Amino acid sequence: MRRISLLLHADDEGLPNLVEMEQRGELIFVPFGGGHVRAWSNRLAPLQRAEFHLYDHELPPETELRRQAAETVNRRSRCRAVLTNKRCLENYLHPDAILAASNIRVAFDDFDCVAEIAARKLYQQRLGEIPWQLQTRRTQSRMANRAKRWHNTTVVEQMTRAMLRESDPNDEIQSWLLAINGLLAA
């Protein structure tokens, strides 16, 4: 979110630059890394501060747990939670940004596991390795987690406004930034 906010802020100064806001102490990010989402829906409530929660949609049955957590957050004053309309943040990346960052071409839809697709492609570029399918599920998962981190750093920095318009035609990411602005202004 920080990196994509830089791109959007450069195009529209009415949208927040989350990097600067975090540096000024106006907001903090608390990533819970796919942990128990319902536990986080009330964890920060005693602080009585504005909160914005962004939950990856994921796949059922996880989707319903996240929807319930969002409803819990949204019942609290000055708090807002949303579920992405796509599986996760990586699904908002443009395949051309992945290509620019790695020289691999990937295709995916809104509910594919982009990290796993990219990890598999990157792995297949290495010669002499055992086939992806013969790797343990744990090894595949570790490689996908590394790809996820890479997507949210290096690949995001390859995104352009035109790519974002194509991968997020409904301006969903922009709506999240506007919600954050609204919460901070209240």
C-alpha positions, 0 to 999 in steps of 0.5 A: 500500500505504501508503494502504490500510494506513491504512484497514485499521490504523484498523479493526484495530490488529493490522495495520501502519500502513506510513506510520508504520513507514516514517517510523520507519525500520522499512521502506523501499519500493523501487518498481521501476515495472514494470522487469525483475522477475527482476533485483530478485529478488536485488538486495537479497540482499546486505543480508541484511534481511527483504524483502517483494516484491509483484508485480502478476500482469499477463498472460501471458507476464509472469505466469510471469516474475513467478512465477519471480521470486517463487519466487527470493525465497521461497527466501531466508531472511526473504524473501517474495514474492507475486503479486496474484491480480488483474492489478494493485493498481488492480483492488482499487479499488472503482468507487465510489471512482473515482466519488467521486474523479472523477465518472466511472463505470467497470466492470472485472473482475479482469484489465482494465487499470483505468488505461486504462479510467479514462484513456479515460473521463477523456479522453472528458469533455474536449470538442473533443478528437480521439477516444481511438482516434486518439491514438497508443499512446504518448499513450494509455500516458502518460494511463494512467500518469497515471491509475495514479498518480491511482488509487494516491493520490487514489482509494485515499483514497476507499476505505472498509472496506466497499468494500474488503470488496467488491473484496477479499473474500478479504482478500488485501491484509490477508494481505500486511500480515500477511506484512510484520508477520511478516517484521519480527517475525522 
